[in-house]
Amino acid sequence: MVLPEIQRSLFERRVRERMRLCGLDVMSYYHLVQVHSLEWQQLVEDLVVHETAFFRHLPSYELLEQRLPHFGGAVHIWSVGCSTGEETWSLAMLADAHAQHGFSIMASDISESVLNIARKGLYSWRKAEKIPAKYREYCIALPKLQTKSTVHASSMTTQDWHIGDYLRERVFFHRFNLMDTSSAPFRKLQIIFCQNVLIYFRQFDRRDILDALVQRLDLGGLLVLGPGEMADWDHPAMKRVKYAGTLAYERVKI
Ligand SMILES: C[S@@+](CC[C@H](N)C(=O)[O-])C[C@H]1O[C@@H](n2cnc3c(N)ncnc32)[C@H](O)[C@@H]1O
């Protein structure tokens, strides 16, 4: 994981906080994270950036809207670095509306805490603002609070709608470190959606990750990145998709 220089003081603060909680100096803490996987996981949880939103980069979703109806069979999608699930559920809404032969989604992230939020699929109405009106039917309102004693009042303002069972049955969340992509046990996929994740890796790791993602794509499959994330990357099996404002590639060779 690479953090920009601008985040150095944040990084140092978070590591110092973990050292303080563990009661260790820097070298002892350094040794601890190498042998204690739970502490390593906790440190990762504290360091990663989970910012996300529904339909965060609209042109990428518009591209998929256009392409989804043309897949000849079920569409299998991987939402890479899914954070708290907004990206994944946006893809699920889109796939349900436009894939002609069914779909499934595998969503992964390194952080177990965000995956737990994603799995619940409970969000505030404020978060639904970015969902285009035509997909709002997928947001199912939670029943209104009847008695203050049964539900904490604050939970009603922060989590007041949920993703319906129909979509939930087609989506699987899975903890996975992108640095292990070569060992990913996934089938050949039609769409890999990887946005705002590669920025946390060194340039040469990004290339290795992208090459490994290509191996998971079926012929005709799409790799959708965030715009500007990896402009100088090319691969002999991949052809750039021309769609305004997006950075996407299609697998054209096995
Ligand atoms: C900024 S969020 C992007 C979320 C979503 N893709 C989007 O564009 O809105 C980056 C996510 O990548 C995850 N991440 C960072 N390093 C990772 C790694 N090595 N393996 C898997 N996920 C990772 C973080 O936990 C975080 O949830």
Ligand as a Chemical Component Dictionary entry (heavy atoms), coordinates in Angstrom:
data_LIG
# 
_chem_comp.id                   LIG 
_chem_comp.type                 NON-POLYMER 
_chem_comp.pdbx_formal_charge   0 
_chem_comp.three_letter_code    LIG 
# 
loop_
_chem_comp_atom.comp_id 
_chem_comp_atom.atom_id 
_chem_comp_atom.alt_atom_id 
_chem_comp_atom.type_symbol 
_chem_comp_atom.charge 
_chem_comp_atom.model_Cartn_x 
_chem_comp_atom.model_Cartn_y 
_chem_comp_atom.model_Cartn_z 
_chem_comp_atom.pdbx_ordinal 
LIG C1  C1  C 0  -11.390 4.635  -1.938 1  
LIG S1  S1  S 1  -12.139 3.071  -1.724 2  
LIG C2  C2  C 0  -12.901 2.856  -3.321 3  
LIG C3  C3  C 0  -14.240 2.177  -3.219 4  
LIG C4  C4  C 0  -14.965 1.986  -4.559 5  
LIG N1  N1  N 0  -14.217 1.141  -5.446 6  
LIG C5  C5  C 0  -15.256 3.306  -5.210 7  
LIG O1  O1  O 0  -14.647 3.639  -6.230 8  
LIG O2  O2  O -1 -16.107 4.040  -4.711 9  
LIG C6  C6  C 0  -10.728 1.972  -1.842 10 
LIG C7  C7  C 0  -11.013 0.584  -1.271 11 
LIG O3  O3  O 0  -9.929  -0.268 -1.655 12 
LIG C8  C8  C 0  -9.673  -1.148 -0.587 13 
LIG N2  N2  N 0  -8.295  -1.652 -0.669 14 
LIG C9  C9  C 0  -7.137  -0.969 -0.424 15 
LIG N3  N3  N 0  -6.087  -1.794 -0.552 16 
LIG C10 C10 C 0  -6.577  -3.011 -0.884 17 
LIG C11 C11 C 0  -5.987  -4.278 -1.160 18 
LIG N4  N4  N 0  -4.658  -4.461 -1.089 19 
LIG N5  N5  N 0  -6.798  -5.314 -1.481 20 
LIG C12 C12 C 0  -8.133  -5.144 -1.545 21 
LIG N6  N6  N 0  -8.772  -3.984 -1.296 22 
LIG C13 C13 C 0  -7.992  -2.924 -0.974 23 
LIG C14 C14 C 0  -9.891  -0.293 0.660  24 
LIG O4  O4  O 0  -10.157 -1.080 1.801  25 
LIG C15 C15 C 0  -11.073 0.587  0.249  26 
LIG O5  O5  O 0  -12.300 0.056  0.697  27 
# 
loop_
_chem_comp_bond.comp_id 
_chem_comp_bond.atom_id_1 
_chem_comp_bond.atom_id_2 
_chem_comp_bond.value_order 
_chem_comp_bond.pdbx_ordinal 
LIG C1  S1  SING 1  
LIG S1  C2  SING 2  
LIG S1  C6  SING 3  
LIG C2  C3  SING 4  
LIG C3  C4  SING 5  
LIG C4  N1  SING 6  
LIG C4  C5  SING 7  
LIG C5  O1  DOUB 8  
LIG C5  O2  SING 9  
LIG C6  C7  SING 10 
LIG C7  O3  SING 11 
LIG C7  C15 SING 12 
LIG O3  C8  SING 13 
LIG C8  N2  SING 14 
LIG C8  C14 SING 15 
LIG N2  C9  SING 16 
LIG N2  C13 SING 17 
LIG C9  N3  DOUB 18 
LIG N3  C10 SING 19 
LIG C10 C11 SING 20 
LIG C10 C13 DOUB 21 
LIG C11 N4  SING 22 
LIG C11 N5  DOUB 23 
LIG N5  C12 SING 24 
LIG C12 N6  DOUB 25 
LIG N6  C13 SING 26 
LIG C14 O4  SING 27 
LIG C14 C15 SING 28 
LIG C15 O5  SING 29 
# 
